[in-house]
Structures are given as C-alpha cells and as structure tokens.
C-alpha cells in the first residue's frame, strides 16, 4: 500500500478547479475564489482508505508550463476538470489535456485519469453521452464523475474515486476492450488459488474458502453467504462449481465480476495480502523479509517450517509413494515464476530407484538451501505462501539462526541440526564417489550420472546417539593455491586419498598442514577405494603415522564399489566429530553397542556421577589427622575400599563384554 496519494487538478480556466478544492475543505461554496488554491494535505484518519492525501491545484494564470510538467510528473492521479455547460472545455479534454499528460509521463508508469464534470447545477442534462466514447477510447481513464462545487454534489465522492484510482487501479487488472482480466492478473490470482487449495483437489471447499476469507478480510463467510456466492457462479458458469467447491474458473469469474461492478478494491485486497504490488509483481519486502544473521552463525528451518513443507509435499504426492515424480514436482513449483530445482538436485539428495526425489530428499534439499542461501529459501517460502498458510508475520518466522560457534565450543554442546563437512582430495581420489555413497549409491549407479548433472553437494540425515542430524558434504575443487574462506569454513574436514595411487596422500597432507593444522576444526582421513590393492604412499611417513603425529583418528577405510548401498558408518562418525569437536574420540564407533560405547555411557551415567561425587566429598572433606595417617587400620580400610572398587569395575566390564 502506498504511503500517500498526490491528486492534481487540471483543466481550462474557470471550469471550477479551485472551487472544488475549497468546497471540499470548507464544506461550503466560497464567496471569493482565488486564482489558485494552495496545496492541501488531508490526514490519513480522515480519508476512507487511511492514507494521507495531497491535493494540488493548477492555474494557467499563475504557473508556467514547466511548473505544470513538474506537477504532472509528481502526481499519482490527475483529475481533468471540465464544465458540463461548456462544450469547448469538453473538447479540450481530448485535444489538449490527455495528449499533454501522455507526453509528460513515463509510458511504463501509467497515471490514472479521472474526468470531472463540474457545474452540474447549471444544466438539467448529463454530459455522460459525450464522455462515454472518450472513456472507451482512452484506457487510462478510470471513471467520470459529475459534480457541483456550488451545491457540494459528489465533491467527497470525486476525491474518493481519485484516491481509489491510485490505491486500487483498474488498469493493471482489467482490459475494457476485451472485457476480461489481463494476463498478469489472471496469473497472480491463479497462484493465489493454488496456494489456497490446501488439499490440491482443484476446488476450494467451504473450509478453504473460509480460511481464504479470514486471511484476506479478517472475517469468515456465513454458510448462507457461501452458498449465495456459489449460486452466482453456477448461474453464469457451467464448470464454475464442482463437488460443491469453487473451481479456478469460478474463482477467476468472481474477481472479474467484482472489477466489472466497480469493486476492484476487493481484488486488490486479495492481491496485496498475498504479496503483490501495483505492477502485479511479488513485492520484494514480501519475498525478502529482514533477517539478521550475526557472524559465525548458521541458518536452519525450525519445526513450524518443516511442518509446512511436509504439508506441501503431502499435498502434491498424489500417488502416496513418498516420492515426487517429475509431474508432481512441476505441479508443486507451478506457483513459482521459474523452476527452482535443476537436474543436479537429484544428485544432491536421496532419490528412489526411478530417480525421483523422496520425502527425505525433499526435506534435505530445503535444509541445504536454508543453510547455504537463506535469502533464496525465504523467497521460495514466499512463493509457496508460508506466511499466509502458517499464519506467520513473514517467512523469517520459519528460520532459526543458530548461536555463535565459539559459544558452542565453550559450552561443549550444540543445539544445531545441520553440520557441514568440506571434502578435500586430489583429482581422482574418490571425492565424488564419497558424496554419492552418502546418498546410498554404489559405484554402478554413480556411473549413470551425467557430467552436466553432477553436484558438488550431498546432504542426508544421520543419527548420533538417537538424535537425527543433517550432514552436508561439500566437495572442494582441488586447487591448492586458491582456497576461499567458504572452502575453509566448516564443522569438520574430510581428507580423501586413493590407497591405490602412491601420490594421492601428499595432497591431503599439504592441505592439512597449510590450512587446518593449527585450527580447532576436527579432521578425518579417508582411505578411499579400499577394495583395490593398497600401495605405499610417496610421502615422508605413512598415513597412519601422519594421523598419530597430528592427533587425528586413524585413516578410515572406505569403498563405494559394493553390490548394495555403501556402508554409512563413516558418515555417522563424521557427524559425531562435528557435534563434539572438543572430544578426542579414541573409539570411532558410534553404534552404542560395542564395549567401549557401553562403558563410556556407564561412566557418564548420572548414577555413577552421583556416587563419585559422594566419594570425593567423603575423602576430601573428611578431616584426616596425623594419627590417622600413622594408623595401620586407616590404611587397611583404604586398601580394602580401593580393592572393592577395582573388583566391581572389572565385574562390570565382564558383564558388558558378555552382552557384546
């Protein structure tokens, strides 16, 4: 909605321009009329549309042509005033004023015109028969109003229509020649219909119509009013109502009817509620609401956003196979001005055997977009109508900005759900295979991927101690001399080398020493292509010795050359290290079943922590005298206590070992 409206009155001398303004302000006809009225401003609380309105007069006697041209360029709407008892002033509308205004306005930003027939009190006939052909000839003319400054007839209505022509213009919506809505208007209303069709059955049922009515006009429709609306459509369109629901044709017909009956403010209210501006383009403020992201913070979708995206998926998954076919995906993105996902997305997330994006892959791609480019995510959510359907202030309400990573390191815990792993390695080391294996694709399936559809990202879920997390793998181009900050910013580094290539490990060692040896980012070495014969790496030390020297976990063997889907344990280990970068994990297993994991869980249990705290309290707080230290009884008790504790610990270890 505009912040204000500027109305300019032009016309031949002595047609009553100034009188109209003064009659509006004083609510009486002035005895003395000056050549020109000063610019007046009507406050927002006085106008029907609650928008400040500036009214500007023009006088040929007091103003130059240059001043007139400047006023025309600043005006939002121009009222061309003529006297109904003066034929010459009517002729001047088409011979002088409309051409003059057209020459001094931008062709792309059309200024609406209002024809004003003043002095209707001096004649008994109407000038509408003469004016109607002019209105049909010029599409920029919004309406014509006959009024009388002397009798105060239609004065308020005149300025209301002028204000309405700016705030609710007919031009972008309707073509008078074709007597139909313009293509851009049809396109915008079609998107609104599809967003409002919550079950995607092609009809707006009573619940959906009520939700739409409440969203746009803050009040639901009574059952009888709903039925009356559908009856109007039934009488005029055969296929306007189907299964007692309003079809797209019926929806468009209703808005055409509103516009034809002069109620285009109804259509504009709907358009603006769904984010459209005066040019029927989605407003930038709607698509990109403000969102502050401090340094070292990441962006994730919150629970409400995931629920909304799940409902969108369910709405378009018509065959209920938990995957989106190409047709279903096109239908989902039909409310977008372009197709946002290209063929590379199918190689970034999980797909089924037919290559269709699965439910998990769909959510993963949204998670990836939010993490890498949150502004694009806000834009996409805007196209889907998130703020409207989820009844939120804006799309920003669906985004969580995580806290600074430094705070996570200090507190040794994180609330983040998405972790980034940058994958480094020389050409041919197996990086791409490592990414695709994360999506469950073995070497045979990877060979079917076209080079132009290749993706340098892969994202999927992993489970760390029962918690679902997203791991985002990013393959970094192997250009050692030009690694950007984005290449280095991550939660964990994965260094991949080919065990069958004697020169492959050297690249990983150089990258680690150059960029990560002194950083706090955890690193893991991956010995790829472990199905091939291992050769000695032509480096100063073996990969295992290198890892020991730099306090890294030992190299992890990996291959994607398997009959079925590759093993996913390595990705769980990566996510665990990303979640707990401060911890030195002696065991790289996260299965929660092996002896080490069970012992770790037992040692970290609340029961053992409580017992240990009480023992410390007894030993440290108890006053031990010199006599106690010399007493053999004291030392005997201490020895027995230590022995019992050791026996219990060994017994617990044996029990856990048997369980394993």
Protein Blocks (a to p, Z undefined) as FASTA:
>chain_A
ZZbdcdddeddehiopmmmmmmmmnopacfbdcfbdcdddddfklpmnlpacddddddfk
lpcfklmmmmmmmpmbdcddddfklmklmmmmmmmmmmmmmmmpcfklccddddddehkl
mpmbdfklmmmmmmmmpmklmbdcdddfklopoklmmmmmmmmmmmmcfklmpcfklopa
cfklmmmmmmmmmmmmmnonopacfklmmmmmmmmnopacdfklmmmmmmmmmmmpmklp
gghiacfklmmmmmmmmmmnopammmmmmmmmnopafkopacfklmmccddddehiacdd
dfklmmmmmmmmmmmmmnonopacfklmmmmmmmpcbdfbdfklmmmbccdfkopacfkl
mmmmmmmmmmmmmmlmmmmmmmnommmmnopablmlmpccdddfklmmmnopafbfbdcd
dddddehilmmmmmmmmnopafklmmmpcfklpcfbdcddddeehiacddddddddfbfk
lccfklmgcfbdcddddfkbmklmmmmmmmmmmmmmmmcbdcddddehklbccdddddfb
dfklmmmmnopacdddddfbdfbdcdfklmmmmmmmmmmmmbccfblcfkhmamklmmmm
mmmpmklmmmmmmmmmmmmmpccdfklmmpmklmmmmmmmmmmmmmmmmmmmmmmmmmZZ
